Amino acid sequence: MSVKISEKLIKNLTPPKHGNRITYDSEIKGFGLRVTAGNVRSFVLNYYSRGRERRITVGKHPEWTVVAARERAMQLRVRINNGVDPLAEREQERSAPTVNELAAEFFERHVVARKRPSSIRNDREMLQGIILPNLSQLRVQSVSKRDLEDLHQKLKATPYRGNRVLALLSKMFSLAIEWGWRTDNPAKGIPRFHEDRRERWLQPEELQRFIEALDAHPDQNAADALRLLMLTGSREMEVLKSEWPQFDLERGVFIKPSHSTKEKKEERIPLNTAALELLTRMKEQSGGKGFLFPGLNGDKPRTTLRRAWVAVCKSANLTGLRIHDLRHSFASHLVSSGVSLHIVGKLLGHSQAQTTMRYAHIQDEALRTASNTFGSIYQNAGKKKT
């Protein structure tokens, strides 16, 4: 027997003593109200899919009214008539991977497998500190562009960080497409924040304080690593992972193997006199075997200079400086001294000239200084005639 389900009917229904009882609607086929012994009331819809009877819960009462549940049941009926199995869809959605699972897969298969330790550390911080606290429980296939826009906007006060987080998300969802977890990338098309180009390099008086602080630092192995970074313009991990066979002190060359460089190709960098003196002294002290900057157990290199860097900068009264700015200082001083951008790019290991163009404005100042030399000659010559 079936009756039209209404709010009045629901109010008058009494729960069964055991199990549950379903009262079916007289107007919508398979639509009914299930009442349990615990008096939990839910709207359900019975239907057939591929010869099997199925039952899907529409929603609980009173969170769902009769009107809303009836409308949803009719929508489901239309989809069922078109060959869709809504219960199978729901089960598939519940088993679909979450952003938390995507992040774990992404980190192991892409970040750890392909990136340098410093990049791994940065990606881990963004994932654990920003992305997962906001998105971890969402299904990968249900994450919307609006979800990522909202997260990006939360980081408006730190535009550089916000853009890096968005770039990381874009790569995650690109891989999700490759792995068949969704068909589009919700990070695509989200405008990045404007970033003011960061220009920070050690001025001569700062460089002097930096050198004095290095000389006074208690951990001279770490101080030597910072000295070598400054004198070669190398990246942090290129120096920390370096081993003595990479240095040909007779020819004065630092041979960086492909696995340690950002461009993934071998680089041969000429060493200046100060770098050679530093390396010669270090080799005499250490015996010239293994890593130049070993970790605590000696069989692996140091992984970071962060503690030494903070202490040296504090001692030298230097603010707003990053370890990578030693590389910028190396390049900036060369360019300001008149060395061409092409040569500086070679020393830095840049594969594209455009990368070195960030120092072009410094070159302009050097050229202006050179040009002013003739301007002074011209002015002085004019004064002698009068």
SVG drawing of the C-alpha trace seen along z (x, -y; Angstrom):
<svg xmlns="http://www.w3.org/2000/svg" viewBox="-2 -82 100 90">
<polyline fill="none" stroke="black" stroke-width="0.4" points="0.0,0.0 1.2,-3.5 0.1,-6.9 1.2,-10.4 4.0,-11.4 3.4,-14.7 4.7,-16.5 1.5,-15.6 2.0,-11.9 5.6,-12.0 4.5,-13.7 2.0,-10.9 4.3,-8.0 5.5,-5.9 8.8,-4.1 8.9,-0.3 10.0,1.7 12.8,3.4 14.6,2.7 13.1,0.2 9.9,-0.4 9.5,-2.2 6.3,-3.9 6.2,-4.4 4.8,-7.4 1.7,-7.0 2.9,-9.5 6.6,-8.9 7.6,-5.4 10.1,-4.0 10.1,-7.2 9.5,-6.5 10.2,-7.4 12.3,-5.1 11.8,-5.2 14.2,-3.2 13.6,-1.8 15.7,-4.8 13.3,-7.2 15.7,-8.3 13.7,-9.4 15.2,-9.4 13.8,-9.8 14.8,-7.0 14.4,-6.0 14.2,-2.5 15.0,-1.8 16.4,0.9 19.8,0.7 21.0,3.6 18.4,5.9 19.2,5.2 17.1,3.4 19.0,0.5 18.1,-2.0 19.6,-5.4 19.2,-7.7 17.9,-11.1 18.3,-12.9 17.3,-12.9 14.2,-14.5 13.8,-17.2 17.0,-18.5 15.3,-17.7 11.6,-18.7 9.1,-16.6 9.0,-19.2 12.8,-19.2 13.1,-15.4 10.3,-14.9 12.0,-17.3 15.3,-15.5 13.7,-12.1 12.1,-13.2 15.5,-14.5 17.1,-11.2 14.3,-9.4 15.1,-11.3 18.7,-10.3 17.9,-6.7 15.7,-6.6 18.7,-7.8 20.8,-4.9 22.6,-6.5 23.0,-4.6 23.2,-7.3 24.1,-5.0 27.1,-3.7 28.1,-7.3 27.9,-8.1 30.0,-5.0 32.6,-6.0 32.7,-9.5 33.2,-8.3 36.1,-6.1 37.7,-8.9 41.1,-10.2 41.2,-13.3 43.6,-16.2 45.5,-14.7 46.1,-11.5 47.1,-13.5 49.6,-15.5 51.2,-12.4 51.5,-10.8 52.7,-14.1 55.3,-14.5 56.8,-11.1 56.6,-10.6 57.5,-14.1 59.0,-16.3 61.3,-13.8 62.2,-12.0 63.0,-15.1 63.8,-18.1 66.7,-19.4 66.7,-19.3 65.9,-23.0 63.0,-22.7 61.8,-19.6 61.8,-21.6 59.9,-24.5 57.3,-22.3 56.8,-20.4 56.2,-23.6 53.7,-24.8 51.8,-21.5 51.7,-21.0 51.4,-24.6 49.0,-26.0 47.5,-23.6 46.5,-20.6 44.9,-22.6 42.5,-24.2 41.9,-21.4 43.0,-18.0 39.5,-16.5 38.2,-17.6 37.9,-15.1 40.4,-15.8 37.7,-15.7 35.5,-18.1 38.0,-20.9 36.9,-24.0 38.6,-27.0 36.8,-29.0 38.4,-26.8 41.8,-27.7 41.0,-31.3 39.9,-31.6 43.1,-30.0 45.2,-32.3 43.4,-35.4 44.1,-34.4 47.8,-34.8 47.4,-38.3 49.6,-39.8 52.5,-37.6 52.2,-37.7 55.4,-35.8 54.4,-33.0 50.8,-33.0 52.0,-32.7 54.4,-29.8 51.5,-28.0 49.4,-28.4 52.2,-27.2 52.5,-24.1 48.8,-23.4 48.9,-23.8 51.6,-21.2 49.7,-18.8 46.5,-19.0 48.5,-18.6 49.7,-15.3 46.2,-14.4 45.1,-14.7 48.0,-12.5 47.0,-9.9 43.3,-10.0 42.1,-11.5 40.3,-14.4 40.1,-15.9 41.0,-19.6 43.3,-21.8 41.3,-24.2 44.5,-26.3 44.7,-27.4 43.6,-30.9 43.8,-32.2 45.7,-35.6 48.9,-35.7 49.6,-38.6 52.0,-41.3 55.5,-40.7 58.0,-43.5 61.4,-42.1 63.5,-41.6 67.0,-43.2 69.3,-42.6 73.0,-42.2 75.8,-43.0 77.2,-46.5 81.0,-47.0 80.6,-48.0 78.1,-45.1 80.5,-42.7 83.2,-43.8 81.0,-43.2 79.9,-39.8 83.6,-38.7 84.4,-39.8 81.4,-37.9 82.5,-34.8 86.0,-35.0 84.5,-35.2 81.9,-32.4 82.6,-29.3 81.8,-26.7 84.4,-27.4 83.3,-24.6 80.0,-26.3 81.8,-29.6 83.9,-28.1 80.8,-26.9 79.4,-30.5 82.7,-31.8 82.7,-29.4 79.1,-30.4 80.1,-34.0 83.4,-33.4 81.9,-31.1 78.3,-32.4 77.1,-28.8 73.8,-27.6 73.6,-26.3 73.2,-22.6 75.8,-22.7 78.4,-23.7 77.1,-21.5 77.0,-18.4 80.4,-19.0 83.2,-16.5 87.0,-17.0 87.3,-15.2 85.1,-18.0 87.8,-20.6 90.8,-20.7 93.0,-23.1 95.9,-22.9 93.7,-24.1 91.5,-26.2 88.2,-24.7 85.0,-23.7 83.4,-20.8 79.7,-20.6 78.1,-17.2 74.8,-17.3 72.9,-15.7 73.8,-18.6 73.0,-21.5 69.6,-23.2 70.0,-22.8 70.8,-19.1 74.0,-19.4 77.7,-19.5 79.2,-22.9 82.9,-23.8 83.3,-27.0 86.7,-28.8 87.9,-29.5 89.2,-33.0 92.3,-33.4 90.5,-33.9 88.5,-30.7 91.6,-28.8 93.3,-30.0 90.3,-29.0 90.1,-25.6 93.8,-25.0 93.7,-25.8 90.6,-23.6 92.3,-20.7 95.4,-20.9 93.2,-20.8 90.9,-18.0 93.1,-15.8 91.1,-16.4 88.8,-13.3 85.1,-12.9 82.7,-15.9 84.0,-19.4 81.2,-20.0 80.3,-16.7 77.4,-16.3 77.5,-15.0 78.2,-11.4 80.7,-12.2 79.2,-9.9 76.7,-12.4 77.0,-16.2 75.4,-19.0 71.9,-19.6 71.5,-23.2 73.5,-26.3 70.4,-27.9 71.7,-28.1 75.1,-29.4 73.5,-31.9 71.2,-33.4 74.0,-33.7 76.4,-35.4 73.8,-37.8 72.9,-38.8 76.6,-39.3 77.1,-41.4 73.9,-43.3 72.5,-42.3 68.8,-42.2 66.5,-41.2 69.2,-38.9 68.9,-35.3 71.6,-32.8 70.8,-32.9 71.6,-36.6 75.3,-35.7 74.9,-34.5 73.2,-37.8 76.1,-39.6 78.7,-37.7 76.9,-38.6 76.0,-42.2 79.5,-43.1 80.9,-41.6 78.4,-43.5 78.9,-46.8 82.6,-46.4 82.0,-46.2 82.0,-42.4 79.6,-41.6 76.2,-39.9 77.3,-37.1 80.4,-36.3 78.4,-36.6 75.8,-34.3 78.5,-31.7 79.9,-31.9 76.4,-31.5 75.6,-28.5 72.7,-30.2 71.5,-28.3 69.5,-31.3 70.7,-34.8 67.3,-36.1 68.0,-34.8 71.0,-37.0 69.1,-40.1 67.9,-40.7 71.3,-42.3 71.0,-44.6 70.1,-47.7 73.4,-47.3 75.3,-47.0 73.6,-50.3 75.0,-52.0 78.5,-50.7 78.3,-51.9 77.0,-55.3 80.0,-55.6 82.3,-54.7 80.6,-57.2 80.8,-59.9 84.6,-59.5 84.6,-61.0 82.0,-63.6 84.5,-64.8 87.3,-64.9 85.1,-66.9 84.1,-69.4 87.7,-69.8 88.9,-70.4 86.3,-73.1 87.4,-74.8 91.1,-74.9 90.2,-76.9 88.5,-79.6"/>
</svg>
